[in-house]
Amino acid sequence: MSKDIRIKKGLDINLVGAAEKSTAKAVKSNTYAISPDDFHGVIPKIVAKVGTEVKAGSPLFYSKANDQILFNSPVSGEVVEIVRGAKRKILSFKVLGDGEQQFHDFGSKNVNALSGEEIKSHLLASGCWPFVKQRPYDVIANPEVAPKAIFISGYNSAPLAADLDYVLTGKEQELEAAVTALSKLTPGKVHVSVQNQGSPLAKVSNAEIHTLNGPHPIGNVSTQIAKVDPINKGEIVWTIAAQDLVIIGELLLTGKYNATRKVAVVGSSVKSPKYYEAIIGAEVSTFVYDAGVDGDNVRMINGNVLTGSTVAPDGHLGSYVDTFSIIPEGDDYEFFGWNKPIFNKISYSRALTFSWLFPKKKYDLNTNTNGEHRAFVVTGNYEEVFPLDIYPMQLLKAFTYQDLDEMEKLGAYEIAPEDFALTEFVCVSKQNHQDIVREGLDLMLKEIG
C-alpha cells in the first residue's frame, strides 16, 4: 500500500539545460581513476600496486579502519599510477583499460536462498559495500551494526538531476534482486520512495513504497527518513542510491561487477544535454565533448549544481555521480548589482527580485555567489526552505563552535551535508553550510562514534 510523503517547505530551482531522454554511449576512456576522497573518511591501504593487472571487480585498496571494506577497479587493465598529493596522501588510483573488458567472476546467486550474513559477506567480498551508506554521519555503513531500516530514494529533486524513472527503465530484475537482498540485512523495513507509481522502483517487492510530493529537497533521503522513521540517538539507518542498486543487482544475478551507469550531462553550457552510458572513473572528456561545451569559461561539476564538486576537463567521473553539470563561470561582477531590480536570476527573497512571480521560468545562472562571506545574519530564510523538524541556524552555529551536546539535541544525527544545500543557496551571509556540517559530523564521529 502506498504512503505519501508531502512537504511544503523547500525550493525548486529551475535551470536551463535539462537532459533530453536519449542515451548515447560514451567514448571508451583510456584511463579510469578511483579517488579515495569520494568515500568520505576512508584512509586507503593499497592492494594493487603500480604494474598490477586487474579485472573489473578486482580490489584496488581497502579501508584502514575495516579491512573487509574493499574498493574495486571498474575495468580490467593495468594499474599505471597511484597519484599522491601533499604528505603522500593518495589522491587516486589510475587504471589503463584493456581493449576488451574482463570481469572477475563472483558467481551468480539465488537471492531467495541466501541468509542475511551470506549476502553481507558477498557484498563485502565483491567490493559493493561502499555503495551502502549510513545515517548518522553520512559515511560508508559499518557492516557490524544492523540498521533499524534501509531507505532508497527513487527520485532526485535537485536542479537538473538525472531522471531516475528514465535511467532505471529496463532494470527491473536487477532492482528486484538488490532490494530482496537488502531486506535480509535489516530487522526493519526497506523503504522505497518514488515520485509516481509508474517508476520501475515502485514495482519491487519486499519493500514499503512511498510516493513523494513537494519541492526540493523532497528527493533527499534525509527528508524521507524524517517523515517515515526518524533517527534517535543510538539508532542506525542505511541508504543506497537508486543506480547503485542496479550494480548490486547485476552482481547478484550474473556474478559480474559492472560499474556502468547512465550519467545526465546537463547545464546551460552544454550544447546537447542528454544521457551517456559511462563507467565509474571514466575521463569526463569521453562524454563532455560529444555533448558539446558552449564557451571556454565554464565550470564542470561532478554532481548537481548545489552539492557537486568541481572537476577539471581532464578529470574523471566520481564514484557516486549520475549527474554531470556544466554552467558558466561566475567571475564577472555587476556594477551596483545589489541596488537595482533583478529579472534574470532566481531568489528566495522578494527584495528587488521578481522570480517569485514566474515559478515555472527556467534560468541561466552562473557560479557567482552575488555577495561575499560575512557573519551569520538572522533572516528566517533558512527555515522557509528547510523541511526537517530542526532549527537550521542554531544547528549550524553549534557545529561552528563545536558544542557536541547542542549538536545532539538539535538533531545532528538526522542530517547530511546535502540537506543544507538550499540554506546555503539562500544564505545572505554566503556561509559554506555544507562544509560546516561536514566538519561537525566528522567531529561527532570522532568524539562520540
C-alpha positions in Angstrom: 0.0 0.0 0.0 1.4 3.4 -1.0 2.1 6.0 1.6 2.5 9.7 0.7 5.4 11.9 1.9 4.5 15.6 1.5 6.4 18.7 2.3 5.7 22.4 1.6 9.0 23.9 2.7 11.7 23.9 0.1 12.6 25.5 -3.2 12.7 24.2 -6.8 15.4 25.8 -8.8 14.5 25.6 -12.5 17.6 25.9 -14.7 18.2 25.8 -18.4 19.9 22.7 -19.8 17.9 19.6 -18.7 18.9 16.4 -20.3 16.8 15.0 -23.2 15.6 11.5 -22.7 18.0 10.0 -25.2 21.1 7.9 -24.3 24.5 7.7 -26.1 27.4 5.6 -25.3 30.4 7.5 -24.0 33.7 7.1 -26.0 35.9 4.4 -24.4 38.2 6.0 -21.9 42.0 5.5 -21.9 42.3 5.6 -18.1 39.9 5.2 -15.3 40.5 6.7 -11.8 39.1 5.9 -8.4 39.6 8.5 -5.8 39.5 7.6 -2.1 38.2 11.1 -1.4 34.9 10.0 -3.0 34.4 7.8 0.1 34.4 10.3 2.9 36.5 9.3 5.9 38.2 6.4 4.3 42.0 6.1 4.7 43.2 3.7 1.8 45.5 0.8 2.2 47.0 -0.3 -1.1 46.1 -3.7 -2.6 47.0 -3.2 -6.2 50.4 -1.6 -6.7 51.6 0.1 -9.9 52.0 -2.6 -12.6 49.4 -4.9 -11.2 47.0 -6.5 -13.7 43.4 -6.3 -12.5 40.0 -7.3 -13.7 36.7 -5.4 -13.4 35.9 -6.1 -9.7 39.4 -6.7 -8.5 40.3 -4.7 -5.4 42.5 -1.6 -5.7 42.5 -0.7 -2.0 40.7 -1.3 1.3 39.8 0.9 4.3 42.3 1.2 7.0 39.5 1.2 9.6 38.0 -2.0 8.3 39.9 -4.3 6.0 36.7 -6.1 5.0 35.6 -3.0 3.0 37.2 -3.3 -0.4 37.2 -0.7 -3.3 37.2 -2.2 -6.8 38.6 -1.4 -10.2 35.7 -0.5 -12.5 37.5 -2.0 -15.5 40.1 -4.6 -16.4 43.6 -3.4 -17.2 46.9 -2.3 -15.6 47.3 0.0 -12.6 49.6 2.6 -14.2 49.7 5.3 -11.5 48.9 5.9 -7.9 48.6 9.7 -7.7 49.7 11.3 -4.5 49.4 14.8 -3.0 50.7 16.6 0.0 52.2 14.4 2.7 52.0 11.5 0.2 48.2 11.4 0.6 46.7 9.1 -2.1 44.5 11.1 -4.4 43.6 8.4 -7.0 44.3 5.0 -8.5 44.6 5.1 -12.3 43.9 2.0 -14.4 44.8 1.7 -18.1 41.8 -0.1 -19.6 42.0 -3.2 -21.7 40.7 -3.3 -25.2 38.1 -5.9 -24.1 36.6 -5.9 -20.6 37.3 -8.9 -18.4 35.3 -9.4 -15.3 36.2 -11.1 -12.0 33.6 -13.9 -11.6 32.0 -13.6 -8.1 29.4 -16.2 -9.1 25.7 -15.7 -9.6 23.5 -16.1 -6.5 19.9 -17.2 -5.8 19.0 -14.3 -3.5 16.0 -16.0 -2.0 18.2 -18.9 -0.8 20.8 -16.7 0.9 20.8 -15.6 4.5 21.5 -12.0 5.6 25.0 -12.9 6.7 25.8 -14.6 3.4 24.5 -11.5 1.4 26.6 -9.2 3.6 29.7 -11.3 3.1 29.1 -11.4 -0.6 28.7 -7.6 -0.9 31.9 -7.1 1.2 34.0 -9.6 -0.9 32.8 -8.2 -4.2 33.5 -4.5 -3.3 29.9 -3.4 -3.5 29.7 -2.5 0.2 30.9 1.2 -0.3 27.5 1.8 -2.1 25.8 1.3 1.3 25.9 4.5 3.5 24.7 5.1 6.9 23.0 7.8 9.0 24.1 9.3 11.2 27.3 10.9 9.8 26.7 10.1 6.1 29.6 7.7 5.8 30.1 4.1 4.5 28.0 1.8 6.7 29.6 -0.3 9.4 28.8 -3.9 8.4 29.0 -5.0 12.1 25.9 -2.9 13.2 22.5 -3.8 11.7 20.3 -0.9 10.7 16.8 -0.3 12.0 15.7 0.4 8.4 17.0 0.9 4.9 16.0 3.9 2.7 16.2 4.2 -1.1 15.2 7.4 -2.9 13.9 6.8 -6.4 13.5 10.5 -7.1 16.2 13.1 -7.3 14.7 16.6 -7.0 17.9 18.6 -7.2 18.4 21.1 -10.1 18.9 19.3 -13.5 19.3 15.9 -11.7 19.1 12.7 -13.7 15.5 11.4 -14.1 15.7 8.1 -12.2 12.5 6.8 -13.8 14.1 7.0 -17.2 17.6 5.6 -16.2 16.1 2.7 -14.3 13.7 1.5 -17.1 14.6 -2.0 -18.2 16.5 -2.7 -14.9 13.6 -4.2 -13.1 15.2 -7.6 -12.5 18.3 -6.1 -11.0 16.3 -3.8 -8.8 14.2 -6.7 -7.5 17.3 -8.8 -6.7 19.0 -5.9 -4.9 16.0 -4.9 -2.8 15.3 -8.5 -1.9 18.9 -8.9 -0.7 18.8 -5.7 1.3 15.6 -6.7 3.0 17.5 -9.5 4.6 20.1 -7.1 6.1 17.7 -5.3 8.5 15.1 -6.4 11.1 13.1 -3.5 10.0 11.7 -2.4 6.6 13.2 -1.3 3.3 11.6 2.0 2.4 11.5 2.9 -1.3 10.3 6.4 -2.2 9.2 7.3 -5.8 7.7 10.3 -7.5 4.9 8.2 -9.1 3.7 4.7 -9.1 4.9 4.2 -12.7 8.5 4.2 -11.5 10.4 0.9 -12.0 11.3 1.0 -8.3 7.6 1.1 -7.4 7.2 -2.4 -8.7 9.7 -4.1 -6.3 8.6 -6.5 -3.6 9.9 -6.8 -0.1 9.7 -3.0 0.4 7.3 -0.4 1.6 6.6 2.1 -1.2 6.1 5.8 -0.6 5.0 8.5 -3.0 6.8 11.9 -2.9 5.1 15.2 -3.3 6.7 18.7 -2.8 9.6 20.9 -3.8 13.3 20.1 -3.4 14.6 18.6 -1.1 11.8 16.1 -1.2 14.2 13.7 -3.1 16.8 13.9 -0.3 16.8 10.7 1.7 17.0 12.7 5.0 13.7 14.3 4.3 12.1 10.8 3.7 13.7 9.4 6.8 12.4 12.3 8.9 8.8 11.7 7.7 8.8 7.9 7.9 11.2 6.7 10.7 13.2 9.5 12.4 16.7 8.7 13.8 17.2 8.8 17.5 20.5 8.6 19.4 22.0 5.1 19.1 20.0 4.2 16.0 21.4 3.4 12.6 19.7 3.8 9.1 21.3 2.7 5.9 20.8 4.4 2.5 21.6 3.3 -1.1 21.3 5.3 -4.3 19.0 4.0 -6.9 21.6 3.4 -9.7 23.9 1.6 -7.2 21.1 -0.9 -6.7 21.5 -1.8 -10.4 25.2 -2.6 -9.9 24.4 -4.7 -6.8 21.5 -6.5 -8.5 23.6 -7.3 -11.6 26.4 -8.6 -9.3 23.9 -11.0 -7.6 22.3 -12.2 -10.9 25.4 -12.6 -13.0 28.4 -12.6 -10.7 29.9 -9.5 -12.5 30.8 -6.2 -11.0 29.5 -3.9 -13.8 30.3 -0.3 -12.9 28.4 1.2 -15.9 25.7 3.8 -15.2 23.7 6.4 -17.1 25.0 9.9 -16.5 22.9 13.0 -17.3 25.2 15.6 -18.8 23.3 18.9 -18.2 23.6 22.6 -17.8 23.2 25.8 -19.8 26.8 25.5 -21.2 26.0 22.1 -22.8 25.0 22.2 -26.4 23.3 18.9 -26.5 22.3 17.8 -22.9 21.5 14.1 -22.8 22.4 10.8 -21.1 25.6 8.9 -21.6 26.4 5.3 -20.6 29.7 5.7 -18.8 31.8 3.6 -16.4 32.6 4.9 -13.0 36.0 6.7 -13.0 36.0 7.4 -16.8 37.6 10.5 -18.2 35.0 13.2 -18.4 36.2 14.2 -21.8 34.8 10.9 -23.2 31.3 12.3 -22.9 31.6 16.1 -22.3 33.0 17.0 -25.7 30.5 14.8 -27.5 27.7 16.7 -25.8 29.4 19.9 -26.7 30.6 22.8 -24.5 29.3 26.3 -25.2 32.1 28.7 -24.3 35.5 28.4 -22.7 34.9 30.0 -19.3 32.8 27.2 -17.7 32.8 25.2 -14.6 32.4 21.4 -14.8 30.8 19.8 -11.8 30.8 16.1 -10.7 27.2 16.1 -9.4 24.4 18.7 -9.4 25.0 22.4 -9.0 24.1 22.5 -5.3 26.1 19.6 -3.9 28.6 18.6 -6.6 32.4 19.1 -6.7 34.4 21.0 -9.3 36.4 18.8 -11.7 39.0 19.7 -14.4 38.4 18.9 -18.1 41.0 16.2 -17.8 39.4 14.8 -14.6 37.3 11.7 -14.0 33.7 10.8 -13.2 33.1 10.4 -9.5 32.2 7.1 -7.9 28.7 8.2 -6.8 27.9 10.6 -9.7 24.9 10.2 -12.1 24.6 13.9 -13.0 27.4 15.9 -14.6 26.7 19.7 -14.7 28.4 22.4 -16.8 27.5 26.0 -16.2 29.1 29.4 -16.9 31.9 30.5 -14.5 30.7 33.5 -12.5 33.8 35.5 -12.3 32.3 38.7 -13.6 30.6 41.3 -11.4 27.7 43.7 -12.0 28.1 47.4 -11.1 25.6 48.2 -8.4 24.1 44.7 -8.8 22.7 44.8 -5.3 20.8 48.1 -5.9 18.7 47.5 -9.0 15.8 45.3 -10.0 16.8 41.8 -11.0 14.8 39.8 -13.6 17.2 37.1 -14.8 18.1 35.4 -11.5 16.2 33.2 -9.1 16.0 34.4 -5.5 14.0 33.4 -2.5 13.9 37.0 -1.3 11.4 39.4 -2.8 13.6 42.5 -2.4 14.2 43.9 -5.9 13.8 40.4 -7.3 10.8 39.0 -9.3 11.5 35.3 -9.8 8.6 34.5 -7.4 6.2 35.9 -10.0 7.3 33.3 -12.5 7.6 29.9 -10.7 7.9 27.9 -13.9 10.5 30.1 -15.6 13.9 28.5 -16.3 17.0 30.5 -15.5 20.5 30.5 -17.0 22.6 31.0 -13.8 26.4 31.1 -13.3 28.6 30.2 -10.3 28.7 33.8 -8.9 27.5 33.9 -5.3 26.5 37.6 -5.7 28.0 38.6 -2.4 30.8 38.0 -0.1 31.4 36.0 3.1 30.2 37.7 6.3 28.9 36.8 9.8 25.5 35.0 10.1 22.6 37.3 9.6 19.3 36.1 11.1 16.7 36.5 8.3 14.4 33.5 8.7 15.1 32.3 5.2 16.7 29.1 6.3 13.6 27.8 8.0 11.5 28.5 4.9 13.5 26.1 2.7 14.3 23.5 5.3 11.6 20.9 5.8 13.1 18.9 8.7 11.9 19.5 12.2 15.2 21.1 13.1 16.4 24.6 13.8 19.0 25.0 10.9 20.5 28.3 12.1 21.1 27.1 15.7 22.5 23.7 14.5 24.9 25.5 12.1 26.1 27.6 15.0 26.5 24.6 17.2 28.7 23.0 14.5 30.7 26.2 14.2 31.6 26.4 17.9 31.8 22.6 18.2 29.4 22.0 21.1 28.7 18.3 21.0 25.8 18.4 23.4 24.0 21.0 21.4 24.7 19.1 18.1 22.9 16.1 19.6 20.0 18.0 21.0 19.4 20.0 17.8 19.2 16.9 15.6 22.6 16.3 14.0 22.1 12.6 13.8 19.4 13.1 11.2 21.2 15.2 8.6 23.8 15.1 5.9 25.7 18.0 4.3 23.4 17.9 1.2 20.4 18.8 3.4 21.9 22.3 3.9 22.5 22.9 0.2 19.3 25.0 -0.1 20.0 27.0 3.1 23.5 27.7 1.6 21.9 28.8 -1.6 19.5 31.4 0.1 22.1 32.5 2.7 22.7 36.2 2.5 25.9 35.7 4.6 27.4 33.4 1.9 28.4 30.9 4.5 29.6 27.4 3.3 26.9 25.5 5.2 27.8 22.1 3.7 31.4 22.4 4.8 30.3 23.4 8.3 28.0 20.4 8.5 30.6 18.0 7.2 33.3 19.2 9.7 30.7 19.0 12.5 29.7 15.5 11.7 33.3 14.4 11.4 33.9 15.7 14.9 30.9 13.9 16.3 32.0 10.6 14.6 35.5 11.0 16.2 34.3 12.0 19.7 31.1 10.1 20.0 31.3 7.3 17.4 
